[in-house]
Amino acid sequence: MIPVSNFGSNQRAGALALIGNTPLVEITRLDTGPCQLFVKLENQNPGGSIKDRIGLAMIEAAEREGKIAPGGTLIEATAGNTGLGLALVAAHKGYRLKLVIPDKMSQEKIFHLKALGAEVVMTRSDVGKGHPDYYQDLAERLARETPNSFYVNQFNNPANPRAHEESTGPEIWAQMGHQIDAVVCGVGSGGTITGLTRFFRRVAPHAKMVLADPQGSVLADYLKTGVIGAAGSWLVEGIGEDFVPPISDLSGVAEAYTIGDAESFATARDLLRREGIMAGSSSGTLVAAALRYCCGRATPERVVTFICDSGNKYLSKMFNDFWMQDQGFLSRETHGDLRDLIGRRHAEGAVVTVGPDDTLLTAHGRCKLYDVSQLPVVAGERIVGIIDESDLLLAVSADPARFREPVGNFMTANLETIAPDAGLPALLDIFDRGRVPIVCEEERFLGLITRIDLLNYLRRRMR
């Protein structure tokens, strides 16, 4: 690692002094064609993402310009990581922080924000600019209504791209030994691509800016057609837009790649398994676009992209096989019957169960650990009962000592089993009667079908 800027200088206290000067490593186990591909590990910032840089820069600029007073409230609209950068700095400097976040963000990000002391306001992710629940419009309104507050407004804040022009760009230039041919960026607020465009125009005007854009975002098509079309939806977090951010300078973009969610998630998972780099979903988009760019070159080039944040914020989503299957991104063996609706298959070890001789305390612990309200009671390959929260409560409310007694004494043994070749009407009939459909092949337990399993199945068929 080569220290090349004063962005993370020791003039700042504690963790703030660690922002910037992140490592750069070469990708060696993925196919990069004739090129060398390097990734800048922005997940090594203390808040875990590239947005630490702009969180620090925008707050310090507001302080210099007198836009925020001691004890004031910072308000921002964010897809998560800018909020984390702001929360880190706000905690060090003693500001309150209120963040408006679309409801598609991962739970890990939200828990992290709250742990740092931020107030989180969740809003809809299915509405566009101009709607009162659109996250940027809502944040701006909250700022108007909150005394002694400052609307950070990363999408229109000049300190955002300046942070990358003055720190990220010089770091890359030095770490690459002044030999660089292309930089692959995504656009959330547009600060990274704008700041790097300004820097490399001065020091290396031959270096190409390459846009990595999620499928559904309007930006890649806008660069190709000059028209801002209708936005779709995407699951990758932190990049892609339904408008062109005011601070973004896309004039230096030489090529643009549209990357679907499936390719982004698969690339991020490959990056972990083959390179040992645990990256977030937007990094999957960037690396996928960078690999496409590299493999499309006729001659060698030296290319840089970013690990924008850490994959530990996506353990419940992109790195969760069950979530990937529910979303249709991982395929499973299909049978053409009700087995295809089972979200968690017993034969795959995916069902949380208890045995009839396990204690009620064990059942209670597994319900809490895995956030489930009912457990199949399994003996060998057979399901012999179900125990749910109501059974547990009835058992122990009169005598808590019953937590030590076996599940078999309190489980429900009157089960509603259904064969794999039964149709949807039979399944819906069981739901209508308030029961849980238990799929069994003769006496062998295959799994439960929940209402959300059926909804996920129907959603995949719609796609």
Beta strands, then each sheet from edge to edge (+ up, - down):
strand 1: 24-27
strand 2: 36-41
strand 3: 73-77
strand 4: 96-102
strand 5: 119-123
strand 6: 149-151
strand 7: 182-185
strand 8: 208-214
strand 9: 253-259
strand 10: 302-307
strand 11: 374-379
strand 12: 382-388
strand 13: 417-418
strand 14: 438-441
strand 15: 444-448
sheet 1: 1+ 2- 10- 7- 8- 9-
sheet 2: 5+ 4+ 3+ 6+
sheet 3: 11+ 12-
sheet 4: 13+ 14+ 15-
end
